Amino acid sequence: MFIIDAHEDLAWNMATFGRDYSTSASTIRSKEASSIVQEQCEDTLLGWEDYKRGEVWMVFSTLFASPVRRKIGDWDNQCYSTTAEASILYRQQLNSYRRLCEQNPDKFRLLDTIADVTDLLDNRRNRGTIGSVVGLVVLMEGGEAIGHPSELDEWWGAGVRIIGPAWAGTRFCGGTGEPGGLTEEGFALLDSMGDLGFCLDISHMDEQAALQALDNYSGLVIASHANVKSLLEGIANNRHLSDQVIRMLIQRDGMIGIVPVNNFLKVGWKRGDPREEVPLDSVMAHIDYICQLAGDAYHVGFGTDFDGGFGVQSAPEGIDTIADLQKFIPLLSNKGYSQEDVQAIMGGNWLSKVQHVLPE
């Protein structure tokens, strides 16, 4: 049973720390032991050996940099002050994905078209296994690298298929910790994205902006990595999805990727608290909540955000690497989900969306 993960910040980690994801999580951890990487971002959850072991077949791989006002420390070299600086960083990260695939063609492949996906599917069917190649679909997180909507043609040509206009607030809309609706530039960006066929990712968009986007965007809409606000009573931020947003995503035939990180699952959990406080059942609760709202299992999957500034120390008990997502298969089955539903949640739902957004 294959897995698709809708959000991983691979390029940011390669650019910031030089992480080599063609190896294994254990190899990377050994290399980074007692370093600033471990101190700031904890131990990695990712590596090709772990993808293979966990039958992770596809990853939405981000282009991400932060505005300088959100710079974490002197070591944080992926920050921008201007659109031009953001564009340079994002292009460098895109090139890092190309190098990763060129240097490891038996391990990673960029997925630009339906034909690329079909080749990977054929490989799986012919071998009777997931095979060894992990497909990468490029997701731009934060839209400040786009100077003008006219540049979207170039980003599409470069392989970007999904765009989230916000991380923090941008000139397009409010974002995490920085509320606000869509601006005039934001509406113009969405119009052009829809014309070209981009998938819109509303993760990190402030609720006002997300609702406006769901009302107005003509193309596919997802939340690649976000959890259920109703299960986080008293949470004091705008990062999670209200029932209204979830229902609108379902009505738009959208998707939500659940994030298995402890402070997204238990209000008040902080780094250094016991992992035992957050069992795998906490993740299951968010998956099941969305399925109950939808009345089916076709609008939820995983968007782990793994290595997004946190590591194994901040993941639920029972998760040591990405391979441990396989543990959710029996959990879902034991909760009464059919085999078809389980396959949909683990990867099938995301596959259907990828096939919708990629060109022939």
C-alpha positions as CSV (number, residue, x, y, z in Angstrom):
1,M,0.0,0.0,0.0
2,F,1.8,3.1,-1.2
3,I,2.0,6.5,0.6
4,I,2.0,10.0,-0.7
5,D,3.1,12.9,1.5
6,A,1.8,16.3,0.5
7,H,4.3,18.5,2.2
8,E,8.1,18.2,3.0
9,D,10.6,21.0,3.1
10,L,13.5,19.1,1.5
11,A,15.1,21.9,-0.4
12,W,15.1,24.3,2.6
13,N,17.0,21.6,4.6
14,M,19.4,20.9,1.7
15,A,20.2,24.6,1.3
16,T,20.4,25.4,5.0
17,F,22.1,22.3,6.4
18,G,23.3,20.3,3.5
19,R,21.2,17.3,4.3
20,D,21.6,14.5,1.9
21,Y,18.2,12.8,1.5
22,S,19.6,10.2,-0.8
23,T,20.9,8.4,2.3
24,S,18.9,7.4,5.4
25,A,17.5,9.3,8.4
26,S,20.0,7.4,10.7
27,T,22.9,8.4,8.5
28,I,21.9,12.1,8.6
29,R,21.3,12.0,12.3
30,S,24.8,10.5,12.9
31,K,26.3,13.3,10.8
32,E,24.4,16.0,12.6
33,A,24.8,14.7,16.2
34,S,25.6,17.5,18.7
35,S,25.4,20.1,15.9
36,I,23.4,23.3,15.6
37,V,21.1,21.4,13.2
38,Q,20.1,19.0,15.9
39,E,19.8,21.9,18.4
40,Q,17.6,24.0,16.2
41,C,15.6,21.5,14.1
42,E,16.0,18.2,15.9
43,D,16.7,14.9,14.3
44,T,15.5,14.3,10.7
45,L,12.6,12.1,10.0
46,L,13.5,11.7,6.3
47,G,15.8,9.8,4.0
48,W,15.6,7.7,0.9
49,E,16.1,4.4,2.7
50,D,13.1,5.4,4.9
51,Y,11.0,6.3,2.0
52,K,11.7,2.9,0.5
53,R,11.0,1.0,3.7
54,G,7.8,2.9,4.2
55,E,6.7,2.6,0.5
56,V,6.5,6.4,0.2
57,W,6.0,6.8,-3.5
58,M,5.5,10.5,-4.0
59,V,6.3,13.7,-2.0
60,F,5.1,17.3,-2.6
61,S,8.5,19.0,-2.3
62,T,8.5,22.6,-1.3
63,L,10.2,25.8,-2.3
64,F,10.4,27.7,0.9
65,A,12.1,30.8,2.3
66,S,11.0,33.2,5.0
67,P,10.9,37.0,5.2
68,V,13.8,38.4,7.2
69,R,11.4,39.6,9.9
70,R,10.8,35.9,10.7
71,K,14.5,34.9,10.6
72,I,15.3,32.3,13.2
73,G,19.0,32.9,13.8
74,D,22.4,33.6,12.1
75,W,22.4,30.1,10.6
76,D,19.1,30.7,8.8
77,N,20.3,31.5,5.3
78,Q,17.0,31.1,3.5
79,C,15.5,34.5,4.1
80,Y,14.6,37.4,1.8
81,S,13.9,41.1,2.0
82,T,12.6,41.7,-1.5
83,T,10.7,39.8,-4.2
84,A,13.9,39.6,-6.2
85,E,15.8,37.9,-3.3
86,A,12.9,35.5,-2.8
87,S,13.0,34.6,-6.5
88,I,16.7,33.9,-6.4
89,L,16.4,31.6,-3.3
90,Y,13.4,29.7,-4.8
91,R,15.2,29.2,-8.1
92,Q,18.2,27.9,-6.3
93,Q,16.1,25.5,-4.4
94,L,14.4,24.3,-7.6
95,N,17.8,23.6,-9.0
96,S,18.7,21.6,-5.9
97,Y,15.8,19.3,-6.7
98,R,17.1,18.9,-10.2
99,R,20.5,18.0,-9.0
100,L,19.1,15.6,-6.5
101,C,17.3,13.8,-9.3
102,E,20.1,14.0,-11.8
103,Q,22.7,12.6,-9.3
104,N,20.3,9.9,-8.0
105,P,18.1,8.9,-10.9
106,D,17.4,5.5,-9.3
107,K,16.1,7.2,-6.2
108,F,14.3,10.5,-7.1
109,R,12.4,11.9,-10.1
110,L,10.7,15.2,-10.7
111,L,7.1,14.7,-11.8
112,D,6.1,17.4,-14.3
113,T,3.5,15.6,-16.3
114,I,0.9,12.8,-16.2
115,A,3.4,10.7,-18.3
116,D,5.9,11.0,-15.5
117,V,3.4,9.7,-13.0
118,T,2.3,6.9,-15.4
119,D,5.9,5.7,-15.7
120,L,6.2,5.4,-11.9
121,L,2.9,3.6,-11.7
122,D,3.9,1.2,-14.5
123,N,7.2,0.6,-12.6
124,R,5.2,-0.3,-9.5
125,R,2.9,-2.7,-11.4
126,N,5.7,-4.4,-13.2
127,R,7.7,-5.0,-10.1
128,G,4.8,-5.8,-7.8
129,T,6.2,-3.3,-5.4
130,I,6.5,0.4,-4.9
131,G,10.0,0.3,-6.5
132,S,12.8,2.6,-5.4
133,V,12.1,5.9,-7.1
134,V,10.4,8.7,-5.2
135,G,8.5,11.1,-7.3
136,L,8.7,14.8,-6.4
137,V,5.9,17.3,-7.2
138,V,7.1,20.9,-6.7
139,L,5.0,23.1,-4.3
140,M,5.8,26.8,-3.9
141,E,5.1,27.7,-0.2
142,G,4.7,31.5,0.0
143,G,4.3,33.4,-3.2
144,E,6.7,36.3,-2.7
145,A,9.0,34.9,-5.3
146,I,6.4,35.9,-7.9
147,G,7.0,39.5,-8.9
148,H,4.0,39.7,-11.2
149,P,1.3,37.2,-12.4
150,S,2.9,37.3,-15.8
151,E,5.9,35.4,-14.3
152,L,3.6,32.4,-13.6
153,D,4.2,31.0,-17.1
154,E,7.9,30.7,-16.3
155,W,7.3,29.0,-12.9
156,W,5.0,26.6,-14.6
157,G,7.6,25.9,-17.3
158,A,10.2,25.3,-14.5
159,G,8.0,22.6,-13.0
160,V,6.1,24.3,-10.2
161,R,2.5,22.8,-10.0
162,I,1.2,24.0,-6.6
163,I,1.3,27.4,-5.1
164,G,0.5,28.5,-1.6
165,P,0.4,32.4,-1.6
166,A,1.2,32.7,2.1
167,W,3.4,31.4,4.9
168,A,3.5,34.5,7.0
169,G,1.5,37.4,5.5
170,T,2.5,38.4,2.0
171,R,1.5,41.2,-0.3
172,F,-1.1,38.7,-1.6
173,C,-2.9,37.9,1.6
174,G,-2.7,37.4,5.4
175,G,-0.8,34.4,6.7
176,T,0.1,32.6,9.8
177,G,0.3,35.0,12.7
178,E,-0.5,37.9,10.4
179,P,-4.2,38.1,9.6
180,G,-5.8,39.6,6.6
181,G,-7.8,38.9,3.5
182,L,-6.8,38.7,-0.1
183,T,-5.4,41.9,-1.5
184,E,-5.9,43.3,-5.0
185,E,-2.6,41.6,-6.0
186,G,-3.8,38.4,-4.4
187,F,-7.0,38.3,-6.5
188,A,-4.9,39.0,-9.6
189,L,-2.5,36.2,-8.7
190,L,-5.3,33.7,-8.2
191,D,-6.9,34.6,-11.5
192,S,-3.7,34.0,-13.4
193,M,-3.0,30.8,-11.5
194,G,-6.4,29.5,-12.4
195,D,-5.9,30.3,-16.1
196,L,-2.7,28.3,-16.1
197,G,-4.0,25.3,-14.1
198,F,-2.0,25.6,-10.9
199,C,-3.3,23.9,-7.8
200,L,-3.9,26.4,-5.0
201,D,-2.7,25.5,-1.5
202,I,-4.5,27.5,1.2
203,S,-2.3,26.2,4.1
204,H,-1.0,29.2,6.1
205,M,-3.6,31.6,4.5
206,D,-5.5,33.5,7.1
207,E,-9.1,32.3,7.3
208,Q,-10.5,35.4,5.7
209,A,-8.2,34.9,2.7
210,A,-8.8,31.2,2.5
211,L,-12.6,31.7,2.4
212,Q,-12.3,34.3,-0.3
213,A,-10.0,32.0,-2.3
214,L,-12.5,29.1,-1.9
215,D,-15.2,31.3,-3.2
216,N,-13.3,32.7,-6.1
217,Y,-10.5,30.3,-7.3
218,S,-11.4,28.4,-10.5
219,G,-9.0,25.5,-10.1
220,L,-8.1,22.7,-7.7
221,V,-7.8,23.8,-4.0
222,I,-6.1,21.9,-1.3
223,A,-4.6,22.4,2.2
224,S,-1.4,20.4,1.9
225,H,-0.6,20.5,5.6
226,A,-3.1,21.7,8.1
227,N,-5.1,20.2,11.1
228,V,-8.6,20.6,12.5
229,K,-9.1,23.7,14.6
230,S,-12.2,22.2,16.4
231,L,-10.0,19.5,17.9
232,L,-7.6,22.1,19.3
233,E,-9.8,24.0,21.8
234,G,-8.2,27.2,22.9
235,I,-5.5,27.3,20.3
236,A,-4.4,30.9,19.9
237,N,-3.4,31.1,16.3
238,N,-4.8,31.2,12.8
239,R,-2.9,28.2,11.5
240,H,-5.5,25.5,11.6
241,L,-8.7,24.9,9.6
242,S,-12.2,25.8,10.9
243,D,-15.1,23.6,10.2
244,Q,-16.3,26.2,7.7
245,V,-13.1,26.1,5.7
246,I,-13.1,22.3,5.8
247,R,-16.6,22.0,4.6
248,M,-15.9,24.4,1.7
249,L,-12.8,22.4,0.8
250,I,-14.9,19.3,0.7
251,Q,-17.6,21.0,-1.4
252,R,-14.8,22.0,-3.8
253,D,-13.6,18.4,-3.9
254,G,-10.4,19.5,-2.2
255,M,-8.0,17.7,0.0
256,I,-6.4,18.2,3.5
257,G,-3.1,16.8,4.5
258,I,-2.9,16.1,8.3
259,V,0.3,17.1,10.1
260,P,1.7,14.7,12.7
261,V,3.6,17.2,14.8
262,N,2.8,17.3,18.5
263,N,2.0,21.0,19.0
264,F,-0.5,20.7,16.1
265,L,-2.2,17.8,18.0
266,K,-2.1,18.8,21.6
267,V,-2.7,22.4,22.7
268,G,0.1,23.6,24.9
269,W,2.6,20.9,24.0
270,K,6.0,22.4,23.6
271,R,9.4,21.1,22.6
272,G,11.0,19.0,25.3
273,D,7.7,17.7,26.6
274,P,7.2,13.9,26.6
275,R,6.3,12.5,23.3
276,E,4.1,9.9,25.1
277,E,1.6,12.7,25.7
278,V,0.7,12.6,21.9
279,P,-0.1,9.1,20.7
280,L,-0.8,8.1,17.1
281,D,-4.5,8.1,18.0
282,S,-4.2,11.9,18.2
283,V,-3.4,11.9,14.5
284,M,-6.2,9.5,13.8
285,A,-8.7,11.9,15.5
286,H,-8.0,14.6,12.9
287,I,-8.3,12.1,10.0
288,D,-11.5,10.7,11.3
289,Y,-13.0,14.2,12.0
290,I,-12.6,15.2,8.3
291,C,-14.0,11.9,7.1
292,Q,-17.1,12.3,9.3
293,L,-17.7,15.9,8.1
294,A,-17.3,14.7,4.5
295,G,-19.3,11.5,4.9
296,D,-16.5,9.6,3.1
297,A,-12.7,9.0,3.1
298,Y,-11.8,10.9,0.0
299,H,-10.8,14.3,1.2
300,V,-8.0,13.6,3.6
301,G,-4.4,12.3,3.5
302,F,-1.0,13.1,5.0
303,G,0.9,16.4,4.7
304,T,3.5,15.7,7.3
305,D,5.6,18.9,7.1
306,F,8.5,16.6,8.2
307,D,11.8,18.4,8.7
308,G,9.9,21.7,8.6
309,G,11.9,23.1,11.5
310,F,11.2,20.1,13.7
311,G,12.2,16.5,13.9
312,V,11.6,13.2,15.6
313,Q,11.6,14.7,19.1
314,S,8.4,16.7,18.2
315,A,6.6,13.8,16.4
316,P,4.0,11.6,18.1
317,E,5.1,8.6,20.0
318,G,5.5,5.7,17.5
319,I,6.9,7.8,14.7
320,D,10.7,7.6,14.2
321,T,10.9,8.2,10.5
322,I,8.5,8.7,7.5
323,A,8.4,4.9,7.2
324,D,6.2,4.8,10.3
325,L,3.3,6.2,8.5
326,Q,2.6,2.6,7.6
327,K,1.5,2.2,11.2
328,F,-1.7,4.0,10.3
329,I,-2.8,1.2,8.0
330,P,-3.9,-1.1,10.8
331,L,-5.1,1.8,12.9
332,L,-7.5,2.8,10.2
333,S,-8.6,-0.7,9.5
334,N,-9.3,-1.3,13.2
335,K,-11.4,1.8,13.3
336,G,-13.6,0.3,10.6
337,Y,-12.2,1.9,7.4
338,S,-12.4,-0.5,4.4
339,Q,-9.3,-1.4,2.5
340,E,-10.4,1.0,-0.3
341,D,-10.7,3.8,2.2
342,V,-7.4,3.1,3.8
343,Q,-5.6,3.1,0.4
344,A,-7.4,6.4,-0.4
345,I,-6.2,8.1,2.8
346,M,-2.6,6.7,2.6
347,G,-2.0,7.9,-0.9
348,G,-4.9,7.3,-3.4
349,N,-6.6,10.6,-2.7
350,W,-3.5,12.6,-3.3
351,L,-2.7,10.6,-6.5
352,S,-6.1,11.6,-7.9
353,K,-5.4,15.3,-7.3
354,V,-1.9,15.0,-8.8
355,Q,-3.4,13.4,-11.9
356,H,-5.9,16.3,-12.1
357,V,-3.3,19.1,-11.9
358,L,-0.4,17.8,-14.0
359,P,-0.5,18.3,-17.7
360,E,-0.3,15.5,-20.2
